[in-house]
């Protein structure tokens, strides 16, 4: 009888220890936008502060009090890439060349749902803003002819995620990322605006900003 009681007590203590450890384990704090469905990007011009002759200014919650610094990733890799032609290439590094007339076009069958591009940084950084030039912006024909990203899942190296709805426009658009140190960011195609002629979904440029 005493052995049985000791076994029950030991099991109870073991379970109690596990419950206490779980209760005391730190929980990861993420940005309030992270993980929400349908967060919508805004035009990048709306995220900057402008002052007129009267000194009036307009801002949004994406604009920070301190001017952010453009950060260039050390690499960009993609799950697939459209085969280059004699005059055009479609690699992921086109997203970082400062030229919206070049683009990353995914090379998978269909419109590329689930295809991705990942950007890595030389060290952990806290990103304050991401700007995206959607579609293939070499000209209007290619922009309308190729699919553009409608919804994109953004994955961060710290485990946070966002689902963002992009606008079907040739203007740069901005979103607020997770406010935590990250080493890489991955953009995953969730849905697209259909193209008139082709099925190769495209992005033209991605910019990352960090607060100084």
C-alpha positions as CSV (number, residue, x, y, z in Angstrom):
1,X,0.0,0.0,0.0
2,X,2.8,2.4,0.9
3,X,4.6,1.8,-2.4
4,X,1.4,2.6,-4.3
5,X,0.9,5.8,-2.4
6,X,4.6,6.8,-3.1
7,X,4.1,6.2,-6.8
8,X,1.0,8.3,-6.9
9,X,2.7,11.1,-5.0
10,X,5.7,10.9,-7.3
11,X,3.5,11.1,-10.4
12,X,1.6,14.1,-8.9
13,X,4.8,15.9,-8.2
14,X,6.1,15.2,-11.7
15,X,2.9,16.6,-13.3
16,X,3.0,19.6,-11.0
17,X,6.6,20.4,-12.0
18,X,5.7,20.3,-15.7
19,X,2.7,22.6,-15.2
20,X,4.8,25.1,-13.3
21,X,7.6,25.1,-15.9
22,X,5.0,25.7,-18.7
23,X,3.4,28.6,-16.7
24,X,6.8,30.2,-16.1
25,X,8.1,29.8,-19.7
26,X,8.6,33.1,-21.4
27,X,6.1,33.9,-24.2
28,X,7.3,35.5,-27.4
29,X,5.9,39.0,-27.8
30,X,5.2,39.8,-31.5
31,X,3.9,42.9,-33.3
32,X,0.1,43.2,-33.1
33,X,0.0,43.0,-36.9
34,X,1.9,39.7,-37.1
35,X,-0.3,36.8,-37.9
36,X,-3.4,38.8,-38.7
37,X,-5.2,37.9,-41.9
38,X,-5.8,40.6,-44.5
39,X,-3.6,43.4,-43.2
40,X,-3.5,45.7,-46.2
41,X,-0.5,47.5,-47.5
42,X,-0.6,51.3,-48.1
43,X,1.0,53.4,-50.8
44,X,4.6,54.1,-49.8
45,X,4.1,57.8,-50.4
46,X,1.6,57.9,-47.6
47,X,4.1,56.6,-45.0
48,X,6.4,59.7,-45.3
49,X,6.1,63.0,-43.5
50,X,5.9,66.0,-45.8
51,X,6.0,69.7,-44.9
52,X,4.6,72.5,-47.0
53,X,5.2,76.2,-46.8
54,X,2.8,76.6,-43.9
55,X,4.7,73.9,-42.0
56,X,1.8,71.5,-42.1
57,X,2.6,67.8,-42.3
58,X,0.9,64.5,-42.8
59,X,2.0,61.1,-41.4
60,X,0.7,57.6,-40.9
61,X,1.4,55.1,-38.2
62,X,4.1,53.4,-40.4
63,X,6.2,56.6,-40.5
64,X,8.6,56.6,-37.6
65,X,9.8,59.7,-35.6
66,X,13.3,58.9,-36.7
67,X,14.2,58.6,-40.4
68,X,14.7,54.9,-41.3
69,X,17.8,53.6,-43.1
70,X,17.5,51.5,-46.3
71,X,19.1,48.1,-45.6
72,X,20.3,45.9,-48.4
73,X,20.1,42.2,-47.8
74,X,23.2,40.2,-48.5
75,X,21.3,37.6,-50.5
76,X,18.0,36.8,-52.2
77,X,17.1,33.3,-53.1
78,X,13.8,32.0,-54.6
79,X,12.0,28.7,-54.8
80,X,11.8,29.0,-58.6
81,X,12.8,31.4,-61.3
82,X,11.5,31.9,-64.8
83,X,14.1,30.9,-67.4
84,X,16.1,33.8,-68.7
85,X,15.7,35.0,-72.3
86,X,18.3,36.6,-74.6
87,X,17.3,40.0,-73.3
88,X,15.8,39.5,-69.8
89,X,16.7,37.6,-66.6
90,X,14.2,37.0,-63.8
91,X,16.3,36.1,-60.8
92,X,15.5,37.1,-57.2
93,X,18.4,39.5,-57.1
94,X,16.4,41.7,-59.5
95,X,14.4,42.7,-56.4
96,X,17.4,44.4,-54.9
97,X,18.9,46.3,-57.9
98,X,17.0,49.5,-57.4
99,X,15.4,49.2,-60.9
100,X,11.6,48.5,-61.1
101,X,11.9,47.6,-64.8
102,X,13.6,44.3,-63.7
103,X,11.7,41.7,-61.8
104,X,11.7,38.3,-60.1
105,X,9.3,36.0,-62.0
106,X,8.6,32.7,-60.4
107,X,9.1,29.7,-62.7
108,X,6.7,27.1,-61.3
109,X,3.8,25.6,-63.3
110,X,0.7,27.8,-63.0
111,X,0.6,31.2,-61.3
112,X,3.0,30.3,-58.6
113,X,0.9,29.8,-55.5
114,X,3.3,28.8,-52.7
115,X,6.4,30.0,-54.5
116,X,8.7,32.2,-52.4
117,X,11.7,34.5,-52.2
118,X,13.9,34.8,-49.1
119,X,16.1,37.7,-48.1
120,X,19.0,37.3,-45.6
121,X,20.8,40.0,-43.7
122,X,24.4,40.2,-42.5
123,X,23.2,40.5,-38.9
124,X,20.0,40.7,-36.9
125,X,18.1,43.9,-37.6
126,X,14.8,45.4,-36.5
127,X,12.9,46.2,-39.7
128,X,10.7,49.3,-39.4
129,X,9.2,49.2,-42.9
130,X,9.0,47.0,-46.0
131,X,8.2,48.5,-49.4
132,X,7.2,46.4,-52.4
133,X,6.8,47.2,-56.1
134,X,4.2,44.7,-57.2
135,X,4.1,42.9,-60.6
136,X,6.5,43.2,-63.5
137,X,6.9,47.0,-64.0
138,X,9.0,47.1,-67.1
139,X,6.0,48.6,-68.9
140,X,2.2,48.6,-68.7
141,X,1.9,45.6,-71.0
142,X,4.0,43.4,-68.8
143,X,2.4,44.7,-65.7
144,X,-1.0,43.7,-66.9
145,X,0.2,40.7,-68.8
146,X,1.8,38.9,-65.8
147,X,0.0,38.1,-62.6
148,X,0.6,40.4,-59.6
149,X,0.7,39.3,-56.0
150,X,-2.6,39.8,-54.3
151,X,-1.9,38.2,-50.9
152,X,1.6,37.5,-49.5
153,X,2.6,35.6,-46.4
154,X,5.6,37.1,-44.8
155,X,7.6,34.8,-42.6
156,X,10.4,36.0,-40.3
157,X,13.4,34.1,-38.9
158,X,12.0,34.6,-35.3
159,X,8.9,32.6,-36.2
160,X,6.4,35.5,-36.6
161,X,4.2,35.6,-39.7
162,X,1.9,38.1,-41.4
163,X,-0.6,37.8,-44.2
164,X,-0.7,41.0,-46.2
165,X,-3.0,42.1,-49.0
166,X,-1.1,44.0,-51.7
167,X,-2.6,46.6,-54.0
168,X,-2.8,46.1,-57.7
169,X,-0.8,49.2,-58.6
170,X,2.6,50.2,-60.1
171,X,3.3,52.4,-57.1
172,X,5.5,51.3,-54.2
173,X,3.4,50.1,-51.3
174,X,4.5,49.7,-47.7
175,X,3.7,47.6,-44.7
176,X,4.7,47.5,-41.0
177,X,6.7,44.3,-40.2
178,X,7.3,42.6,-36.8
179,X,9.3,44.8,-34.5
180,X,11.8,42.2,-33.4
181,X,15.3,41.3,-34.5
182,X,15.4,39.1,-37.5
183,X,18.0,37.5,-39.7
184,X,15.9,36.8,-42.7
185,X,12.5,37.5,-44.3
186,X,10.6,35.2,-46.7
187,X,7.7,36.4,-49.0
188,X,5.4,33.5,-50.0
189,X,2.8,34.0,-52.7
190,X,-0.7,33.2,-51.4
191,X,-3.0,34.6,-54.1
192,X,-2.6,36.6,-57.3
193,X,-4.3,39.1,-59.6
194,X,-4.5,37.2,-62.9
195,X,-2.4,38.3,-65.8
196,X,-3.9,39.0,-69.3
197,X,-1.2,37.0,-71.2
198,X,1.1,35.0,-69.0
199,X,1.1,32.9,-65.7
200,X,4.5,34.0,-64.3
201,X,3.7,36.0,-61.2
202,X,6.2,38.8,-60.6
203,X,7.5,41.3,-58.1
204,X,9.8,44.2,-59.3
205,X,11.5,45.5,-56.1
206,X,11.6,45.0,-52.4
207,X,13.1,47.5,-49.9
208,X,13.8,47.0,-46.3
209,X,14.2,49.9,-43.8
210,X,15.5,49.8,-40.2
211,X,15.4,52.6,-37.6
212,X,18.8,54.2,-36.9
